[in-house]
Amino acid sequence: EAAAEETSDAAAEEKAAPGWNARMKKDELLAVARELGLDVHSKMKKAEIIEALQNA
């Protein structure tokens, strides 16, 4: 049931980067992105942070 609620992108990113997923809070995603050395900031939207993580 839960998988049906996810977009295909969300499912793909969970497989690609096991350390994070789209269900995480924005602050958690920011922390992961910063650990990876990505140029992210708190003014970014959650979707933008997810996109940066996907492209990492």
N, C-alpha and C positions, 0 to 999 in steps of 0.2 A: 504494500500500500504506500509506504513512504517513498519508494522509488518512483512511483507514478507522479508524485508531487514535484520531484526534481526535474530541472531541465536537463537535456542531454549534456549541456556544457558543465553543469554542476557534477554530474556523474563522471564525466571525463576528467575534470580537475581533481576529483578525489582519488582517482587511479594514478594520475600523473604526479601528484605531490601529496604523499600520505601524511605529511606534517600539518596539513590544513585542509579545510573544506568550506564550501559556501555557506554552511549553516553557522559558522563561527561568528561571534560578534565583531563589529567593525574594529574595535580596539585590539582584539586578538589577532585579526588579520593584519593590522598595521604592525604589530609586534613581530609577526612572522616575516612580513615583507622587509622590515628593517633588519632583521637578523640575516636575511639573504642579501642585504646590501642594496635593496631597491630604493629608488628615489620616490618616496611616498610621504605624504603629510596628512595631518588630521582634518584638513579642509576638504580632502578628496572624498568622493562618494564611495560607499561600500563596493559598488559595481566597478568603479575605477581601480580600486585596490585589488579586487579579484582579477581584473584584466591584467594588471601588472604582474600578479603572481602567476597567472597562466602563461604569460610571455617570458617568464624568467627562465 
